[in-house]
Amino acid sequence: MFVNEQTEKSPPMSIVVVMITQGSLMKSVLFPSVLALAATLGPIGQAAANDGEIATFKNVTGNIDIARKDATLDAVSGMPLFVSDRIVSGTGSSAGIVFKDGTLLTVGPSTDIQVRDYAFEPKQAKYDFFVYLAKGAAVYSSGLIARLAPDAVRVATPTATIGVRGTRFIIEAD
């Protein structure tokens, strides 16, 4: 596993790449539209209402399903995301998601990822960000949780759990 942390002298668009090996095969992925997505998302804006909403889909391309409790929903731009939601993207599909703290998550094609835990309550100093990437690829760009409580950010795959110390990275799981 390779992790490169951003320093204060690093350019703001540097990318931390995490490669997970399986046997002797090493894989990494880069979405050509990551920089375009970041440019279109704009500022963080107001925090979500206190109804459990943790994030919002900013853009959806292709078929993105949300498994929520006992229902499967088609994701659309502006749709809220909640803890325990499972995001499943179809072939050639992608989605940009902005969390309450400003964390950006780009879900790539043929991906299965679940938000297992999330808390952003600065007044109570309660922070948590935990996603599980079962398969596919995603791009993570840190928000306030990673800045205020870096140990609270975790990304897991079937073969590894990653503690995030950088600001951006790409991860893939088969």
Secondary structure, DSSP 8 states (H G I E B T S, - for coil): -------TTS-TT--EE--EEETTEEE----TTHHHHHHHH----S---SSSEEEEEEEEES-EEEEETTEEEE--TT-EEETT-EEEE-TT-EEEEEETTS-EEEE-TT-EEEEEEEEEEGGGTEEEEEEEEEEEEEEEE--HHHHH-GGGEEEE-SS-EEE--SSEEEEEE-
